[in-house]
Amino acid sequence: MLIVLTNLPDHASAERLAAALIADRAAACVNILAECRSVYRWNGAVEQANEVPLLIKTTPAAYPRVEQTIRELHPYELPEIVAVPVVAGLPAYLAWVAQETNLTTP
């Protein structure tokens, strides 16, 4: 299993992306977290922005669909897309994530 992290500029774009990931079976679950403040360097300047973080639960096999969907729907020129491997977890939950991201599952 993987957890993919990304940040969106507002709740509306976060909701759209989460819905698209679930509809495409690219992710089994997407958590839309509370707004946070991000501080970063962009084009040589220090920037600050309010952002809405997403935690996307997927599998290595479904990751390319997650990345493609984020790249298509994300409003940023360079969206954060970071995949973190899950090294342990409740076996039944991990199996559910695999089942929900399998395109051959009815």
N, CA and C atoms as an extended XYZ file, in Angstrom:
318
Properties=species:S:1:pos:R:3:atomname:S:1:resname:S:1:resid:I:1 pbc="F F F"
N         0.834       -1.176        0.000 N   MET     1
C         0.000        0.000        0.000 CA  MET     1
C         0.878        1.239        0.000 C   MET     1
N         0.342        2.307       -0.575 N   LEU     2
C         0.990        3.615       -0.573 CA  LEU     2
C         0.035        4.655       -0.006 C   LEU     2
N         0.589        5.660        0.638 N   ILE     3
C        -0.162        6.860        0.970 CA  ILE     3
C         0.451        7.979        0.137 C   ILE     3
N        -0.382        8.605       -0.688 N   VAL     4
C         0.083        9.690       -1.549 CA  VAL     4
C        -0.379       11.003       -0.929 C   VAL     4
N         0.540       11.948       -0.824 N   LEU     5
C         0.263       13.256       -0.244 CA  LEU     5
C         0.215       14.303       -1.347 C   LEU     5
N        -0.770       15.178       -1.262 N   THR     6
C        -0.817       16.349       -2.116 CA  THR     6
C        -1.564       17.437       -1.369 C   THR     6
N        -1.406       18.678       -1.806 N   ASN     7
C        -2.096       19.821       -1.200 CA  ASN     7
C        -2.814       20.596       -2.290 C   ASN     7
N        -4.034       21.020       -2.005 N   LEU     8
C        -4.845       21.787       -2.943 CA  LEU     8
C        -5.081       23.181       -2.383 C   LEU     8
N        -5.385       24.160       -3.244 N   PRO     9
C        -5.546       25.529       -2.765 CA  PRO     9
C        -6.867       25.792       -2.042 C   PRO     9
N        -7.857       24.907       -2.187 N   ASP    10
C        -9.159       25.139       -1.551 CA  ASP    10
C        -9.936       23.832       -1.441 C   ASP    10
N       -11.019       23.874       -0.656 N   HIS    11
C       -11.815       22.668       -0.426 CA  HIS    11
C       -12.520       22.196       -1.686 C   HIS    11
N       -12.975       23.099       -2.536 N   ALA    12
C       -13.691       22.698       -3.750 CA  ALA    12
C       -12.787       21.867       -4.658 C   ALA    12
N       -11.548       22.295       -4.875 N   SER    13
C       -10.644       21.521       -5.727 CA  SER    13
C       -10.234       20.215       -5.045 C   SER    13
N       -10.126       20.212       -3.729 N   ALA    14
C        -9.820       18.981       -2.994 CA  ALA    14
C       -10.954       17.969       -3.143 C   ALA    14
N       -12.188       18.434       -3.028 N   GLU    15
C       -13.359       17.554       -3.190 CA  GLU    15
C       -13.407       16.974       -4.603 C   GLU    15
N       -13.162       17.806       -5.626 N   ARG    16
C       -13.187       17.335       -7.014 CA  ARG    16
C       -12.130       16.258       -7.247 C   ARG    16
N       -10.930       16.499       -6.759 N   LEU    17
C        -9.859       15.533       -6.949 CA  LEU    17
C       -10.165       14.236       -6.210 C   LEU    17
N       -10.611       14.324       -4.969 N   ALA    18
C       -10.937       13.118       -4.198 CA  ALA    18
C       -12.021       12.304       -4.900 C   ALA    18
N       -13.064       12.965       -5.370 N   ALA    19
C       -14.155       12.261       -6.053 CA  ALA    19
C       -13.659       11.573       -7.322 C   ALA    19
N       -12.791       12.240       -8.075 N   ALA    20
C       -12.272       11.648       -9.313 CA  ALA    20
C       -11.400       10.428       -9.020 C   ALA    20
N       -10.586       10.497       -7.992 N   LEU    21
C        -9.731        9.362       -7.631 CA  LEU    21
C       -10.548        8.145       -7.223 C   LEU    21
N       -11.615        8.377       -6.472 N   ILE    22
C       -12.471        7.268       -6.044 CA  ILE    22
C       -13.267        6.726       -7.222 C   ILE    22
N       -13.809        7.597       -8.050 N   ALA    23
C       -14.605        7.163       -9.204 CA  ALA    23
C       -13.780        6.308      -10.160 C   ALA    23
N       -12.506        6.647      -10.308 N   ASP    24
C       -11.608        5.929      -11.218 CA  ASP    24
C       -11.010        4.679      -10.580 C   ASP    24
N       -11.313        4.441       -9.321 N   ARG    25
C       -10.724        3.335       -8.545 CA  ARG    25
C        -9.205        3.465       -8.450 C   ARG    25
N        -8.708        4.684       -8.604 N   ALA    26
C        -7.281        4.920       -8.423 CA  ALA    26
C        -6.922        4.903       -6.942 C   ALA    26
N        -7.895        5.209       -6.100 N   ALA    27
C        -7.691        5.211       -4.652 CA  ALA    27
C        -8.869        4.517       -3.974 C   ALA    27
N        -8.592        3.908       -2.831 N   ALA    28
C        -9.648        3.280       -2.044 CA  ALA    28
C       -10.288        4.278       -1.095 C   ALA    28
N        -9.511        5.269       -0.665 N   CYS    29
C        -9.979        6.255        0.301 CA  CYS    29
C        -9.124        7.512        0.150 C   CYS    29
N        -9.762        8.661        0.295 N   VAL    30
C        -9.042        9.932        0.295 CA  VAL    30
C        -9.499       10.718        1.517 C   VAL    30
N        -8.570       11.069        2.375 N   ASN    31
C        -8.869       11.933        3.514 CA  ASN    31
C        -8.596       13.367        3.112 C   ASN    31
N        -9.595       14.223        3.272 N   ILE    32
C        -9.445       15.656        3.055 CA  ILE    32
C        -9.256       16.266        4.435 C   ILE    32
N        -8.067       16.756        4.682 N   LEU    33
C        -7.726       17.247        6.012 CA  LEU    33
C        -8.073       18.720        6.167 C   LEU    33
N        -7.946       19.195        7.384 N   ALA    34
C        -8.207       20.601        7.677 CA  ALA    34
C        -7.153       21.472        7.000 C   ALA    34
N        -7.568       22.665        6.647 N   GLU    35
C        -6.670       23.613        5.994 CA  GLU    35
C        -5.428       23.853        6.852 C   GLU    35
N        -4.297       23.995        6.180 N   CYS    36
C        -3.036       24.278        6.868 CA  CYS    36
C        -2.342       25.440        6.172 C   CYS    36
N        -1.316       25.939        6.809 N   ARG    37
C        -0.522       27.027        6.239 CA  ARG    37
C         0.792       26.435        5.748 C   ARG    37
N         1.109       26.636        4.483 N   SER    38
C         2.359       26.135        3.911 CA  SER    38
C         3.311       27.295        3.657 C   SER    38
N         4.571       27.084        3.966 N   VAL    39
C         5.622       28.059        3.708 CA  VAL    39
C         6.642       27.348        2.828 C   VAL    39
N         6.979       27.962        1.694 N   TYR    40
C         7.852       27.295        0.730 CA  TYR    40
C         8.564       28.333       -0.138 C   TYR    40
N         9.600       27.887       -0.823 N   ARG    41
C        10.314       28.748       -1.747 CA  ARG    41
C         9.844       28.399       -3.148 C   ARG    41
N         9.444       29.418       -3.937 N   TRP    42
C         8.982       29.210       -5.304 CA  TRP    42
C         9.524       30.331       -6.175 C   TRP    42
N        10.207       29.962       -7.232 N   ASN    43
C        10.805       30.936       -8.162 CA  ASN    43
C        11.676       31.954       -7.428 C   ASN    43
N        12.442       31.460       -6.451 N   GLY    44
C        13.393       32.308       -5.753 CA  GLY    44
C        12.829       33.152       -4.629 C   GLY    44
N        11.521       33.073       -4.385 N   ALA    45
C        10.908       33.884       -3.325 CA  ALA    45
C        10.248       32.973       -2.293 C   ALA    45
N        10.267       33.411       -1.040 N   VAL    46
C         9.564       32.676        0.013 CA  VAL    46
C         8.087       33.032       -0.084 C   VAL    46
N         7.253       32.004       -0.175 N   GLU    47
C         5.801       32.160       -0.321 CA  GLU    47
C         5.099       31.530        0.873 C   GLU    47
N         3.859       31.951        1.093 N   GLN    48
C         2.990       31.334        2.090 CA  GLN    48
C         1.612       31.200        1.474 C   GLN    48
N         0.941       30.094        1.788 N   ALA    49
C        -0.400       29.884        1.252 CA  ALA    49
C        -1.180       28.958        2.175 C   ALA    49
N        -2.480       29.161        2.237 N   ASN    50
C        -3.360       28.204        2.891 CA  ASN    50
C        -3.635       27.084        1.898 C   ASN    50
N        -3.539       25.846        2.366 N   GLU    51
C        -3.751       24.695        1.499 CA  GLU    51
C        -4.559       23.628        2.225 C   GLU    51
N        -5.177       22.756        1.433 N   VAL    52
C        -5.962       21.640        1.955 CA  VAL    52
C        -5.219       20.346        1.617 C   VAL    52
N        -4.670       19.663        2.630 N   PRO    53
C        -3.931       18.426        2.383 CA  PRO    53
C        -4.860       17.243        2.115 C   PRO    53
N        -4.396       16.348        1.237 N   LEU    54
C        -5.094       15.091        0.985 CA  LEU    54
C        -4.167       13.937        1.325 C   LEU    54
N        -4.730       12.898        1.946 N   LEU    55
C        -4.047       11.622        2.157 CA  LEU    55
C        -4.775       10.612        1.284 C   LEU    55
N        -4.096       10.092        0.288 N   ILE    56
C        -4.698        9.217       -0.711 CA  ILE    56
C        -4.182        7.798       -0.479 C   ILE    56
N        -5.098        6.857       -0.215 N   LYS    57
C        -4.715        5.467        0.024 CA  LYS    57
C        -4.850        4.696       -1.278 C   LYS    57
N        -3.730        4.097       -1.723 N   THR    58
C        -3.713        3.396       -2.999 CA  THR    58
C        -2.692        2.270       -2.942 C   THR    58
N        -2.416        1.681       -4.097 N   THR    59
C        -1.434        0.610       -4.211 CA  THR    59
C        -0.378        1.011       -5.241 C   THR    59
N         0.767        0.346       -5.220 N   PRO    60
C         1.766        0.632       -6.261 CA  PRO    60
C         1.213        0.422       -7.679 C   PRO    60
N         0.372       -0.576       -7.862 N   ALA    61
C        -0.195       -0.830       -9.187 CA  ALA    61
C        -1.103        0.305       -9.644 C   ALA    61
N        -1.828        0.924       -8.713 N   ALA    62
C        -2.764        2.004       -9.061 CA  ALA    62
C        -2.105        3.383       -9.033 C   ALA    62
N        -0.872        3.469       -8.530 N   TYR    63
C        -0.214        4.773       -8.410 CA  TYR    63
C        -0.178        5.561       -9.723 C   TYR    63
N         0.148        4.955      -10.864 N   PRO    64
C         0.171        5.755      -12.099 CA  PRO    64
C        -1.167        6.457      -12.379 C   PRO    64
N        -2.287        5.822      -12.043 N   ARG    65
C        -3.591        6.467      -12.242 CA  ARG    65
C        -3.779        7.624      -11.265 C   ARG    65
N        -3.276        7.469      -10.036 N   VAL    66
C        -3.341        8.566       -9.056 CA  VAL    66
C        -2.548        9.754       -9.573 C   VAL    66
N        -1.313        9.508       -9.973 N   GLU    67
C        -0.472       10.610      -10.454 CA  GLU    67
C        -1.098       11.284      -11.676 C   GLU    67
N        -1.597       10.494      -12.613 N   GLN    68
C        -2.205       11.067      -13.815 CA  GLN    68
C        -3.409       11.938      -13.470 C   GLN    68
N        -4.259       11.465      -12.570 N   THR    69
C        -5.449       12.228      -12.178 CA  THR    69
C        -5.062       13.518      -11.479 C   THR    69
N        -4.092       13.450      -10.578 N   ILE    70
C        -3.636       14.668       -9.897 CA  ILE    70
C        -3.089       15.654      -10.926 C   ILE    70
N        -2.246       15.180      -11.834 N   ARG    71
C        -1.647       16.077      -12.824 CA  ARG    71
C        -2.704       16.707      -13.724 C   ARG    71
N        -3.763       15.965      -14.044 N   GLU    72
C        -4.823       16.498      -14.903 CA  GLU    72
C        -5.713       17.507      -14.187 C   GLU    72
N        -6.003       17.264      -12.903 N   LEU    73
C        -6.997       18.078      -12.193 CA  LEU    73
C        -6.408       19.134      -11.263 C   LEU    73
N        -5.146       19.032      -10.948 N   HIS    74
C        -4.539       19.944       -9.970 CA  HIS    74
C        -4.316       21.316      -10.609 C   HIS    74
N        -4.690       22.389       -9.919 N   PRO    75
C        -4.533       23.726      -10.499 CA  PRO    75
C        -3.109       24.281      -10.453 C   PRO    75
N        -2.219       23.661       -9.688 N   TYR    76
C        -0.857       24.182       -9.585 CA  TYR    76
C        -0.016       23.785      -10.790 C   TYR    76
N         0.930       24.649      -11.131 N   GLU    77
C         1.890       24.352      -12.194 CA  GLU    77
C         2.733       23.125      -11.840 C   GLU    77
N         3.133       23.034      -10.571 N   LEU    78
C         3.947       21.922      -10.079 CA  LEU    78
C         3.311       21.390       -8.796 C   LEU    78
N         2.372       20.444       -8.915 N   PRO    79
C         1.717       19.935       -7.712 CA  PRO    79
C         2.637       19.024       -6.902 C   PRO    79
N         2.465       19.079       -5.596 N   GLU    80
C         3.156       18.127       -4.722 CA  GLU    80
C         2.498       16.766       -4.934 C   GLU    80
N         3.306       15.773       -5.287 N   ILE    81
C         2.836       14.386       -5.366 CA  ILE    81
C         3.939       13.545       -4.742 C   ILE    81
N         3.696       13.054       -3.532 N   VAL    82
C         4.685       12.280       -2.799 CA  VAL    82
C         4.027       10.984       -2.352 C   VAL    82
N         4.607        9.851       -2.742 N   ALA    83
C         4.079        8.544       -2.342 CA  ALA    83
C         4.962        7.954       -1.251 C   ALA    83
N         4.325        7.547       -0.164 N   VAL    84
C         5.031        6.972        0.975 CA  VAL    84
C         4.570        5.521        1.128 C   VAL    84
N         5.512        4.567        1.134 N   PRO    85
C         5.096        3.171        1.291 CA  PRO    85
C         4.621        2.883        2.710 C   PRO    85
N         3.612        2.047        2.801 N   VAL    86
C         3.114        1.573        4.095 CA  VAL    86
C         3.831        0.255        4.365 C   VAL    86
N         4.596        0.191        5.437 N   VAL    87
C         5.387       -1.011        5.712 CA  VAL    87
C         4.648       -2.024        6.581 C   VAL    87
N         3.577       -1.588        7.238 N   ALA    88
C         2.782       -2.502        8.045 CA  ALA    88
C         1.396       -1.891        8.208 C   ALA    88
N         0.434       -2.742        8.490 N   GLY    89
C        -0.926       -2.279        8.711 CA  GLY    89
C        -1.845       -3.463        8.953 C   GLY    89
N        -3.064       -3.174        9.332 N   LEU    90
C        -4.053       -4.216        9.553 CA  LEU    90
C        -4.256       -4.976        8.244 C   LEU    90
N        -3.982       -6.266        8.207 N   PRO    91
C        -4.072       -7.011        6.951 CA  PRO    91
C        -5.415       -6.863        6.236 C   PRO    91
N        -6.503       -6.854        6.969 N   ALA    92
C        -7.813       -6.723        6.330 CA  ALA    92
C        -7.968       -5.355        5.664 C   ALA    92
N        -7.434       -4.307        6.279 N   TYR    93
C        -7.504       -2.974        5.675 CA  TYR    93
C        -6.639       -2.906        4.422 C   TYR    93
N        -5.433       -3.444        4.486 N   LEU    94
C        -4.555       -3.447        3.327 CA  LEU    94
C        -5.188       -4.227        2.175 C   LEU    94
N        -5.850       -5.329        2.486 N   ALA    95
C        -6.539       -6.115        1.459 CA  ALA    95
C        -7.689       -5.320        0.858 C   ALA    95
N        -8.401       -4.559        1.683 N   TRP    96
C        -9.508       -3.734        1.188 CA  TRP    96
C        -8.991       -2.674        0.221 C   TRP    96
N        -7.883       -2.025        0.546 N   VAL    97
C        -7.309       -1.023       -0.351 CA  VAL    97
C        -6.950       -1.688       -1.685 C   VAL    97
N        -6.338       -2.848       -1.642 N   ALA    98
C        -5.983       -3.559       -2.874 CA  ALA    98
C        -7.223       -3.915       -3.685 C   ALA    98
N        -8.254       -4.372       -3.010 N   GLN    99
C        -9.493       -4.747       -3.702 CA  GLN    99
C       -10.160       -3.526       -4.353 C   GLN    99
N       -10.213       -2.433       -3.638 N   GLU   100
C       -10.917       -1.239       -4.146 CA  GLU   100
C       -10.180       -0.527       -5.270 C   GLU   100
N        -8.883       -0.776       -5.407 N   THR   101
C        -8.123       -0.144       -6.488 CA  THR   101
C        -7.874       -1.088       -7.651 C   THR   101
N        -8.411       -2.289       -7.553 N   ASN   102
C        -8.264       -3.283       -8.618 CA  ASN   102
C        -9.352       -3.034       -9.663 C   ASN   102
N        -8.952       -2.744      -10.879 N   LEU   103
C        -9.925       -2.414      -11.939 CA  LEU   103
C       -10.760       -3.613      -12.361 C   LEU   103
N       -10.342       -4.823      -12.012 N   THR   104
C       -11.130       -5.993      -12.387 CA  THR   104
C       -12.162       -6.379      -11.329 C   THR   104
N       -12.153       -5.680      -10.189 N   THR   105
C       -13.138       -5.949       -9.132 CA  THR   105
C       -14.463       -5.291       -9.530 C   THR   105
N       -15.552       -6.047       -9.441 N   PRO   106
C       -16.854       -5.453       -9.801 CA  PRO   106
C       -17.310       -4.380       -8.845 C   PRO   106
